[in-house]
Amino acid sequence: MKMIKTYLRKNDRVMVMTGKDRGRVGKIKLLVPGKYRAVVEGAQMVKRHTKPGPQSSGGIIEKEASIHISNLRLICPKCTDAVRISKKVLEDGTKVRVCKKCGEVIPTESK
């Protein structure tokens, strides 16, 4: 599978910009490689009907479906707003994400 080029990372707080969950804020649980999609906590909920099996009793399960990453915006921890992101190379050679609104560096460590 090819790697996706995106400014979003796992555990980033994002806002859904379009669709039925427009305006919902959640954390990225999973990035789907090669498809430019992400699974966001509490957004794009779908119902999955499962048959009973040896380990499960079956029934209707609600879970998150994936959303295209073009429909997501990163929330800046400094200005607490859904913002656009630019990339910048620091003097020591490390690449960082920068908020276009307030100019602050967005940390990339995953929690």
N, C-alpha and C positions, 0 to 999 in steps of 0.2 A: 504494500500500500504506500502511496506517496504521502509525504508529510504535508500538513497544511501550514500555510503561512498566515498567521493571524496575530493580532496584538492581545487577544484574550488568552488567559491562562486558567487552569483549574483553580477553584476556590476564589475566583474574582467575583465581586458583587456587580451584577449587571441589571439593567432595566430593559424590559421587552418593549420595543418601539411600535410594533404593528401586530395585528391579529386579535384574537379574542382575549388574550391576556395583556393587552396594551397597558403600559403603566405599572405592571407588576415588577417587583424587585426580588431578586433571588441570587443564590450562589451557584456558580457553575459546578456541577457534579462530575461531568464527563465531557470531553471533547471527542467527537467521532472522527477518526482519521480518514482523510481522503474524500470526505463528503461535505466539508465546511459546515458542520452542524454541531450543536452543543445541547446537552441536557441540563436544564436549569431547574433548581429546587422549587417546587410548588407552581411551576408554569407548564402550560400545554398538557394538562391532565387528560388521560384517556382511560377508558375502561377495558380491561382484558378479562375475557371469560375463560376460566380454566376448568378442566375436568378433574375430578377427584383422582388422586394417585396414592401410592403407598406412603408418601411423606406428607401430602397436603390433602385438605378436605375439599378443595375445589371452591368454586364460587366466582364472584365478580371482584376483581382486584383493580384498584385505581393506581396508576403509575404515571411518571412523567415521560412524555415523548420528546424527541429532539426538535430543536428550532434552528433554522438557518442563521449563521452568525451575522449575516447582514441585518438581521432584525434585532440585534442586541447592541446596547451601548454600555460601556464601562462606567461605573460610578466612581468618581474621584474621591479618595478618602479625605482630601483637604477641603475642597469646596462642596462636597456632598451633592453633586449634581451629575446627571448623565452627560458625559462629555466625549468629544473626539480626542484621539490620541495621536501623538507623533512620536517618532523614534529619534533618539539622539545618542551620539557616541561621546562619552566623557573623556577627559584628558588621559586617564589611565587605560583607555581602550575598551571599557565595558559599555555594552549597549543597554540603554534604559528606555522606559516608556515615560513620556512627558504629557501632562494635561495641557491641552491647547487653550483652556480657559484661564487657569491660574498660573500655569508655567511650572508647577511642582512636579518632581519626580515621583512616579508611582512605583511603590515597592513590588518586586517580583517574587518574593519568597512565598511559598505555598504553606498554608497552615494546616 
